[in-house]
Amino acid sequence: MNIFLADAAATAALAERLCRCLPDDTVGWTVLLEGELGAGKSTFARALLRGFGHEGVVPSPTYTLVEPYRLPGRLVYHIDLYRIAAEEELRYLGFNELERGLRLIEWPDRAPGLATAADVKITLRYQDAGRAATIAGLSDRGRRLVAALSGKAETESPDELSPLSS
């Protein structure tokens, strides 16, 4: 699924829609956020967390690597792997212990093996004056989520989010 995002508000709207499509129980879910610096990964992550009910500041976990959020009915781990040099470093983060919540991972390309256990991959890239998002389901439940999100995309106003193609 490909969507054009005209601005940061459109990126936030996509994250909020994804939030509404996710099941109530997101334990064990992994969402990968890929893209160049400034492509909108942190904007997306902040909007997703707010969609889940977080009201405070959402700092970038670039230096802490993991920011946990205890939200109504769920636990979300916002993970930034930008400073990871090798996939083996994930064990020092206690990565396997983060299965109790939804793992929202920026810079997953630093640990390529993550894709094999992930549910959804969202790739953000520059396009014209805005951004484009490609959303792929990597697991069965991830593919069902993308199908549900695709159905919602068709009902949105073209000014908010314009599908490029599916």
N, C-alpha and C positions, 0 to 999 in steps of 0.2 A: 504494500500500500504506500503510495507516494502522495504527499500533501505539500502545497506551497504555503509558506508562512510569511505573510507580508511584513510582520513586525513582532516585537516581543509580546504584545498582547495576544497575537495569534498563536505564538508558541505556548503561552500560558493557557489559552483556551484548549489547545490540544492536550496538554497535560491534565487539565481538569476533566476533559472527556474521558481520557484513559482511566483516571481515578474512578469515574462513575461506572466504567465497564468492568473494572476489576471486581472479583468476588469479595464478599465480606471477609472471608478467611484467606489471607495472603501469606500465611506461614509457608516458608520454603520457596516463595516466588523469587525469581531473579530477573531484573530488568536492566539491560545494558544500554548505556548512553554513549554513543560514539560521535566524534566530530572534531574539527580543528578548534584551536583556541578561539574563543569568541563566537562560536557557531550557535550557542544557545543551550548547552548542556545544563549549566547551573540555573539558568532561567527556567528550564523545563523542570528540573529537580525541585526548585523552590515552589513552583506552582503546584506540582504534584503533592508535595507535603502540605501545602495550604489547603488543597482539595481534600486531604484526609483529616483536616481540622487543626493543623498546627497554626498558631497565631503569633508566635514570636519570630525572632530573627532566625534566618537560615544561613549560617556561615558556611563558606566553602570548606570542605574537609581536606583541602590540599595539604595542610600541614599536620592535622590530626589523623588523617587517613580515613577514619570512621567517625561519623556523628550519629549516635542513636536517637531516635524519636519515639517516645511512648505516646501514642495517640489513641483517641477513643476507639477501642476494639481492635487495635493492631500495633505492631512494633515495626518500625522502618529503620533500616540502616542505610544511611547515605554514605557511600564509599567512593573515595577518589584515589585512583591508582596512578596518578600522574608521576609521583615520585618513586614508584616501584621500579626497580631495575630488572628484576627477574621474578618469574612466577612463583618460585620457591619461597619468596618472602611472604606470601599470603599466609603461610602457617604461623608466622610470627605475629600476624594480625589476629590470630584466632579465627580465621575465616570460617572454618567448619562450625564454630559455635554460633555463627550469625544465621544459621538456618531457622532460628525461632521466629524470624520476621521476614519481611520483604527486603531484599537486597537491591538497592538502586545504585548501580555502579557506573561512575564516570571513568573514562579512559580504560575500558576493558581490554583494549589491544595490548596493554602492558602484560596481560596474563591471558594469552590466546586460548588456553584450555577452558576458560570460563564459559565460552559459547556452548560447549557440549552439555552443560547442565543448566543453561539459561532458558528462560521462557520467551522473552521478547527482546529484540534488538531494535533500538531506535537510532538511526544515523541522521545527524543534522549536518547540513552543508550550506554554504553560501550559494544563493541563486539570485541573479539580478540584484535588485535593491533589498531583497529579503533573504529568506532561508527556505530550504526544502527539507522535509523529513521523509525518510523511508522507514517504515515500520514492518518488521518481519517477525512472524511467530516461529520460534525455534523448537517448541515442544507442542504436544497436542493441545494442552490448555492454552498455550500462547497463541496457537493458530486460531483457536476458538475466540480468544480475546480480540485478535486482529480482525476476524470476521465481524464480530459485534461492533467494533470501532468503525469498520468500513461502512456498515449499515448506518451508523450515526453520522458518518461524514457526508453521506448522500443527502441527509436532511438538513445540514447546516447551511446557513447563508453563504453564498460565494464570497462575500466581503470578509467573512470571518476566517474560513479555511477553504481553500480551493483544491479539490483533488486533482492531481496531475494525471495519474493513471493508477490502476490497481493490478 
